[in-house]
Amino acid sequence: VLGFFWTCNAKVIGFVYLVFGVVFGVSGFMYSWLMRGELGGIGEQVLLGDTQFYNVLITSHAMLMIFFFVMPATVSGFGNLLLPTLSGVPEMVFPKVNNVGLWLLPLGFLLLAGSGVFDEGCGTAWTIYPPLSLTGSHGGLSVDCFIIALHAVGLSSLSGAINVLSTVGYAKRATFSLQASSLYTWSLVCTAALLLAVVPVLAGGITMLLTDRSLNTVFFDCASGGDLIFFQHLFWVFGHPEVYIIILPVFGLVSHVLQHSGNFCLLNVLGMVYAMVSISIVGFFVWAHHMFTVGLDVDARTYFSSITLLIALPTSIKVFSWLVCLLRVYVADSVFFVGLGFLSMFVVGGVSGLSLGNSELAAAVHDTYFVVGHFHYVLSLGAVFGVLVGVLVVLFLLIGGTPTDSMLRFCVILLILGTNMVFWPMHRIGLLGFPRRIPDMLDVFFFPGIVISTGLLVVLVGLVLLAVLTVAAPSTTLGLHHPHTTSPVPSTVIVPYSSGDLLLSIYTVSHTYTQDNGHT
């Protein structure tokens, strides 16, 4: 049993990343239920007037979903499971670093849990803006634990990024060509480059904040000459590329599945690669569109508005390429049906994001539920549907089966219906001025609140049914089927991505090496 904890096998590590991601994602989903329970009616509800605990729930929910669910699943989870085989190499280049990054994740989770229970709990939201995060507002250890948890999960992400770039570089030097590589490989390369560029910026900012709290420095203490806006710049230099760190692996995964569907599928591969690289580069220069209300001058607001709209061009290339591809495939097939759900949700979120590129509208709806609805359509819905596509791929690789088309379509329809009931009304109540992070509502927002709560219940039913179908043993009575029954290619054969098979028939579970070299 102890050998499991220091395993260096990429497939085992990737699978554990996925398990951790699911566990932490379920925890974050439970926090959202508590928040919705408080907003299910007017006045005090399930939290009994404890407004600080509501802020703690918001903070922990965002951290769990972003740093502990989507990022580990899409980058480290699917990356470890698929990248070596897609690249034609036996293993990740730094397997021990891979193992260390894996176990930094539960360490960060324990620290995050501590930040919620120490003293009054960390209620700063995931942005941890000073002065709310300084000792004058949050004394004790809660914010300190939160910052150290961010450091832990940041190191975990950096270890994964280093491994991805090193593995692709090694494969390219050996028998592999990026020009003919999988779009998922390209997405991981872009994501890893973004992580290496922006995570140190966040680490520097939160370390300065930690020294303000513990060592009496005054980087962000405006009463002593510090600059609050400086921290916001540091945070969003990381925070906006973080959006693309989350969504780019999903882009690559969905593109790879569509590209190798086994059907005649038109997909502008070169355009998709250029689009992902362009999104990664332009994403560095749009951070201050999150800060239109801090007093930016007209020239700065014009620049950040324009560059925000510019990023829609490469994104549109991807969307229209997917649409052309879907015209050529049988969309009723399970994986493509989920991919269609991802595409529809992402487009809605992207359109609302374009509207927020207007600095005047962004200032008007700043800190309202319009913004909440927008980023949940992109991240919560787009990313989660993309993760579901990856789970179906991994299910096929591990057990040779996926949920039956009819059952999976029913689950996806429930999820699409429920999530739209949850997040679409948020745009309307946001335009009407309903501020976020407030644990109460006016009478006029009661009916939209009931619709949102009902939609969350529909989502719960869909997720529970999907979980039952996913974890069930391969049995037709439990909704699983085996589309391929032929024997896999022997594990000693490494066939790179260019074989054209959707799910890489050479995939083996127990080992990733062409020969045993001492690692387990």
Secondary structure by P-SEA (a helix, b strand, c coil): cccccccccaaaaaaaaaaaaaaaaaaaaaaaaaaaaaaccccccccccaaaaaaaaaaaaaaaacccccccccccccccccccccccccccccaaaaaaaaaaaaaaaaaaaaaacccccccccccccccccccccccccaaaaaaaaaaaaaaaaaaaaaaaaaaaaaaaacccccccccaaaaaaaaaaaaaaccaaaaaaaaaaaaaaaccccccccccccccaaaaaaaaaaaaaaaaaaacaaaaaaaaaaaaacccccccaaaaaaaaaaaaaaacccccccccccccccaaaaaaaaaaaaaaaaaaaaaaaaaaaaaaacccccaaaaaaaaaaaaaaaaaaaaaaaccaaaaaaacccaaaaaaaaacccaaaaaaaaaaaaaaaaaaccccccaaaaaaaaaaaaaaaaacccaaaaaaaaccccccccccccaaaaaaaaaaaaaaaaaaaaaaaaaacccccccccccccccccccccccccccccccccccccccccccccccccc
